[in-house]
């Protein structure tokens, strides 16, 4: 997949079969659109082009609304779209100036003149342009004038899946990582770098890797304890993760810590990919470290049982 960070980088593409959107999470509903995009490209001997935006438009248009968290960092989105077999990805720097383009300007100047769109594929009820004035009807009106085709994915094709980025975020907010993974069609993953912590876990037999998630906009599942799989280079290690303020030993700062089963290597400054499998429990405060240790032993047994079941189911 070729990636372009501005429209100026975009070369002339033969029979550009285009779709556009935020594609946060690249979930099952997105894949309906992407699969149709690839099908049309094959039929017309064309190449697939996905246009997306960075930062997320809501973060530019509503900068005081700090509630939005993203399912994908930009790098994760790029990788996900590459895995879906997209030929070209154009990342538009989203600005307030860009948001003021009328639907006609967007179609004429960008979709036609810059991208050379031959077929545009959109999800139903897709809106674009200044004040979201653009619609499927606008596209149909201008398609004959500018010589491109437009196809809208039928409502029932999307609704049958009942998936949206909003629903996935809600599931993660509630700690329901199994539901989020079902919507995504794959486990929810958080990437981060191992940093030095207080090493309290080592003292009670549960050493943890403290994870720094670089992108502050990346959504972390609700505070609690989770069974996880951790990918380190080409290896997969089973473990459990705590996200929260560690009320028994600290209670002041939020941390994401992962304990890896049967693993004892130096991971400082290593980047880990952490796939959430299931939630074990909410974060709790214990009377003392011994009570915490006892609970962690139970958590480990619970996590191992979940991992074993997931392995057998697959």
Secondary structure, DSSP 8 states (H G I E B T S, - for coil): -EEESSGGG----TTEEEEES--SS--HHHHHHHHHHHHHHHHTT-EEEEEEEES-HHHHHTTT-TT--BSS-HHHHHHHHHHTT-SEEEEEE--HHHHT--HHHIIIIIIIIIT-EEEEEE-TT--BSGGG-B-HHHHHHHHHHHT-EEEE--HHHHHTT---HHHHHHHHHTT-HHHHHHHHTS-EEEEEEEE----HHHHTT---EEEE-S-TTB----SEEEEEEEEETTEEEEEEEEEE--TTTT-SS-EEEEEETT-----TT-EEEEEEEEEEE-----SSHHHHHHHHHHHHHHHHHHHHHHHHH-
